[in-house]
Amino acid sequence: MSGYNEAVNIRDHDPRSSSGVAGARPVVTVSIVDDDPMVCQAMRLILTDYSSGGIHVVSTSTNGSEAVEQASREHPDVVLMDIAMPGADGIETTRRLRALPRPPHVLMLTSLNPSNTVERAVEAGAEGFVSKTDAPQEIIRRVFDVCDGVPQFNTASQRQLIADLGAQRPTARRDEARRLLDSLPTRERETVLLAAEGYTNAQIAARMFISERTAKAHLSSAANRLSMGRVQLARLVERADLPMMQ
């Protein structure tokens, strides 16, 4: 808990400003899942005190079954999910949450080196990692940004994910990835490729001469067709080993 105690004294700036959000935006609802009640309490304090009213914690859970039950009832925008829990661990719980009719964004909450968990978490539908010892404004920024469709990976998880994605790709996996991408309508496929290169919704819209709303709709439609989240779509593009768009 020392990381939390140190972090709670940092009040540098409004985290919504650091994520590029100007003006009013809908309040983001968050559920916290950790088998340590003290972690849940500390995270609730950070999210409540440092979001300037932009985040509302709707529930906390100490196990996976309770988390899924509460998410089915509360419909949070984001779930902060511990990885190591008794019973259904965070990765299995993430898989169940993403299968709900109204699936939340899931950020894995960890204080451990994410090695050997990043790929499994992404496959389950997680859209990033947050360290329990991150500064409050960093945690808040990641919550806001994941709601805007931006995958959130800290330095350690980025390194591990890059290593995973850089592993040798069997030809069969590459061909299957290309087949799935080719099954998408042309405009949806283009938005997926741009998103995989790191373009935001606004940048995709400008590149394709469409509205940001249309760009987001294309990505959502592609995700629904392939039953994948944005991070999983990016991994699909990586497996396809296609040249970058010019």
LOKEFI-627482 format. One record per residue: z, y, x of N, C-alpha, C in turn. Coordinates in steps of 0.1 Angstrom, whole numbers, plus 2048, in hexadecimal, padded with zeros to 3 digits. Atoms other than C-alpha are relative to their C-alpha. Example, Ala and Ser with C-alpha at 12.3 -4.5 7.8 and 13.67 -1.06 7.14 Angstrom:
<recs>
8007F480984E7D387B80080C809;8007F57F78477F588980880B7F8;
</recs>
This chain:
<recs>
8007F480880080080080080D808;8007F47F880281881E7F38077FF;80D7F98027DD81F81A8008097F4;8007F880C7E382C7F780980C802;7F77F57FE8018418017FA80B809;8067F67F87ED85281C7F58077F8;80B7FA8077CF8578058048097F6;7FC7F880C7E28667E880380E804;7FD7F37FC7EA8847FD7F4808803;80C7F97FD7C688E8027FA8057F3;8067FA80B7B98A77E97F680B805;80A7F77F979B8B67FB7F78087F7;80A7FA8097838BD7DF7FD7F87F4;80380780C7768B47BD7F57F5803;80980A7FC7658927C27F38007F8;80D7FF80874B8997A77F7809807;8097F87F973E8B57BC7FA7F980C;8058077F573A89E7DA7F67F67FC;80A80A8057258867C57F48077FA;80B7F880570E8A27BB7FF8027F2;8007FF80E7188A379780580E7FD;7FD7F38047178C67898038017F1;7FD7FD80E7278D27698067F47F9;7F980A8087358BC74D7F87F3800;80680D80172E89774C80A7F77F7;7F780880873C87C73580B7FA808;7F48067F975E86E73F7FC7F2803;80380E7FC75A84D75280C7F87FD;7F58098037708317458007F580A;7FE80A7F577E81975F80B7F67FC;7F580B8017917F875E8027FB80F;7FC8047F37A47ED77D8057F17FF;7FC80E8007A87C87858067FC80E;7F98047F37C17BD7A180C7F87FC;7F48088047DB7A27A180D806805;7F47F97FB7F37BA7B280280D7F7;7FE7F58098017D279780280D807;7FE7F37F880A7EC7B27F2806803;80D7FB7FD7E57EE7BB7FA8067F4;8067FA80D7DB7F379780780E7FD;7FA7F38037F580F7947FB80A80A;8057F67F67EA8207B47F28047FD;80E7FD8047C581E7AA8008097F4;8007F880C7CD82C78880480E803;7FB7F37FC7E08497987F5808807;80B7F97F87C38517B07F58047F6;80B7FD8097A884F79480480B7F6;7FB7F680A7BD86477C80280E807;7FC7F37FA7C987F7947F5807808;80A7FA7F87AA8847A97F28017FA;80D7FF80778E8837907FE80D7F8;8007F38077968A57807FC7FD7F1;80380480E79589375E7F37F97FE;80D8068017748837658007F17FE;7FE80F80178285F76580C7FD7F7;7F580480879784E74B8027F1802;7FD80F7FE7A882C7538047FA7F3;7FD80580E7A68187338097F3801;7F880D7FF7B77F87408027FC80E;7FE8077F47C57E575D8037F17FD;7FF80F8027C57BF7618057FA80E;7FC8077F47D57A777A7FA7F2801;80780D7FF7BE7897747F28027F9;80D7FF80579A78276C7FE7FF7F1;80180280E79E77574980480C7F8;7FB7F48077B279373E7F680C802;80A7F57FE7987AA74E7F47FF7F7;80C80280877B79B73B8048037F1;7FB7FD80E78F79C71A80180F7FE;7FF7F18027977C171F7F3807801;80D7F97FF7747CA72A7F87FE7F3;80780380C7677B970A80480A7F5;7FA7F780A77E7D06F67FE80F803;8007F27FC77E7F070A7F3806804;80E7FC7FC75A7F171780180B80B;8007F67F57628037387F3802807;80D7FD7F974681474B8007F980E;7FF8067F375380776C80D7F7801;7F58087FD76A7EB7778027FF80F;7FC8027F277C7EC7998067F2801;7FC80E8007807C77A18057FB80D;7FB8077F47967B67BB7F87F3802;80780C7FD7867997CC8097F4800;7F780C7FF7A37817D480A8017F6;7F680180B7B57787B48027F17FD;7FE80E8047C57587A87F77FD7F3;80980380C7B074578E7F2804803;80E7FB7FE78E75578980180C80A;7FF7F57F678976A7A87F780C7FB;8077F480477978C7A87F17FE7FE;80E80280175677F7AD7FC7F97F3;80380780D7577667908038097F4;7FD7F780B76778177A7F580A7FF;80B7F780074B7997847F47F97F8;80B80780673277F7798027FF7F1;7FD80080E74377C7577FF80E7FA;8017F28057457A27537F18047FE;80E7FC8017207A675A7F87F87F6;80680880A71878C7408048057F2;7FC7FA80D7287A17247F58087FA;80B7F88077127B270A7FF80E805;8007F27FA71D7D47198067FF80D;7FA8027F37227CC73D80480D808;7FC7F47F87357E57537FA7FF80E;8028007F172D7F077680C7FA806;7F58067F97427DC78E80080480F;7FE7FD7F274F7E97AF80B7F6805;7F68097FA7627CF7C580A808807;7F57F97FA7847DC7CF8067F780A;7FB8097F578F7CF7F180680780B;7FA7FB7F47A47D580F7FC7F780C;80480B7F67947B78227F2803805;80E8007FB7767B48387F77F87F6;80880680A75B7AC81E7F77F4804;80880B7FB74A7928348017F47F7;80180C80873E7748208038027F1;7FE7FD80E7457857FF7F58097FB;8097F680572A7A07FD7F57FA7F8;80C80680770C78A7F48057FA7F3;7FB80780D7217767DB80380A7F6;7FC7F580A72E7967CB7F48067FA;80D7FA80570B7A57C87F97F67F7;80780A8096FD7857BA8077FF7F2;7F880080C7197867A07FE80D7F7;8027F480870F7A979680780D805;7F97F57FB7257C07AA7F680A806;8097F57FC7167E27B380680780C;7FB7FA7F572B7EA7D180F7FC803;7F38037FB74C7E97E480880D801;7F77F57FD76A8017E580C7FB807;7F58047F97857FE7FE80D8067FA;7F37FB8057A98017F280680B808;7FB7F67F77B081880F7F680C801;8087F480079383080980780C7FB;7FA7F380579C8558037FD8017F2;8027FE80F7A085E7DE7F38057FD;80D7FA8047818747DE7F57F6802;80A80A7FE76D8577EC7FF7F67F5;80080A80B77883F7D27FA8067F3;8057F980C7718597B67F1801801;80E7FE7FF74F8607C47F87F37FD;80780D80374583B7C48007FC7F2;80080380F7508377A07F68087F9;80A7F880773B8557957F27FC803;80E8037FB71D84B7AA7FB7F37FB;80580D80571C82779F7FC8017F1;8047FD80E71A83477B7F38067FF;80D7FA7FF6FC8477867F57F7805;80A80A7FC6EB8277917FF7FF80F;8018007F16F282B7B780A7F5805;7F780B7FA6FF80B7C880A80680A;7F67FB7F771F8117DB8067F680A;7FB80A7F57267FF7FC80680880B;7F97FA7F573F80A8167FA7FA80D;8078037F473680683B8017F1803;7FF80E7FD7447E383F7F87F77F7;8088088097337D58207F1803803;80E7FE7FD7127E682A7FC7F880C;8038087F47137D584C7FE7F17FC;80180E8047197B383C7F47FE7F7;80B8028096FF7B88217F3801808;80C7FF7F76E57C383B7FE7F3808;80180C7F96ED7A484F7FB7F47F7;80480A8096E978E8307F18017FD;80E7FE8046C879E8267F77FE80C;8088017F46BC79C84A7FE7F1804;80280E7FD6BF77684B7F27FB7FD;80E8068026A076184C7FD7FD7F1;80480280E68E76182B7F67F47FE;80A80B80267E7408217F48057F8;80C7FC80765B7448158017FE7F1;7FF80280E6637357F380880B7F9;7F87F680667E74F7EC7F880D800;8087F480066676B7F77F68007F5;80B80180B64A75F7E08068017F2;7FA7FF80D66275B7C380480E7FD;7FD7F280266E77E7C87F48097FD;80C7F880264B78C7C97FB7FC7F2;80580480E6427787A98088077F6;7F77F98096607877977FC80F7FF;8037F27FF6577AA7A27F28037F9;80E7FF8066327A57988007FE7F1;7FF80280F63E79A77580380D7F9;7FC7F380764A7BE76E7F38087FD;80A7F68026347D875F7FF80A80C;8037F87F46247EF77980A80B803;7F77F57FE63A80D77480E7FC802;7F38057FE65A7F97728017FB80E;8008067F26517E779280080B80A;8007F57F764A8087A380E807801;7F27FA80066D8167998097F7807;7F880A7F967D7F67A67FE80180F;8037FF7F266C7F97C780680C806;7FA7F47FB67681D7CB80F800800;7F180180069A8167C18057F880C;7FC8087F569B7FB7DB80080780D;8017F87F46918147F580B80B801;7F57F78006AF8297EC7FE80D7F8;8037F480969F8437D480A8007F5;7F87FE80C6B68517BA7F78017F3;8087FE80D6AB8537957F880D800;8067F38006A387879A7F47FF80A;80B8017F668E8707BA7F57F77FB;80A80980667C8547A87F88087F6;8067F880B67486B78B7F680A807;8087F67F96668867A37F47F9807;80A8077F965286C7B77F57FB7F6;80980680A64285D7977FB80A7F5;8047F580963E87E7848047FC7F2;7FA80380D65487276780E8067FF;7F37FA80167587D75980A7F6806;7F58097FA6968707688047F67F5;7FD80980B69D8617467F77F47FF;80A80B80067D84D7478017F780C;7FE8087F468384276B80C7F67FE;7F48088036A68357607FC7F57F6;80480980A6968247427F87F4806;80980A7F967C8127588097F6808;7F78097F869880576F8087F77F7;7F88088096AD7FA7527F87F47FA;80880A8066907E87427FD7F580A;80380A7F66877D676380D7F7802;7F38087FF6AC7CC7678027F67F5;7FE80980C6AD7BE7447F67F4800;80A80A7FF68C7AB7498047F580A;7FC80A7F669979A76880E7FC800;7F28038016BD79875E80880380D;7FA7FC7F46C87AB77D80580E7FF;7FB7F27FF6DC7CA7867F880780B;8077F87F66CF7E679D8017FA80E;7FF8057F36DD7D77BC7F97F3802;80780C7FF6CF7B57B47F1802801;80E7FC7FF6AD7C57AF7FC80480E;8037FC7F26AF7D47D18007F4809;80080C7F86B77B27E07F37F87FD;80D8078046997A37CD7F5806808;80A7FA7F96837BD7DD8017FD80F;7FE8037F26927B67FF7FB7F2803;80580D7FE68B7917FB7F17FF7FF;80F8018016677987F17F980580D;8057FB7F36627A98137F38077FF;80C7F88036497C280680080C809;8007F37F863D7E181A80680B7F8;7FB7F580764E8018127F58087F9;8097F880863D8177F87FD80D808;8047F47F962A83580780080C7F6;
</recs>
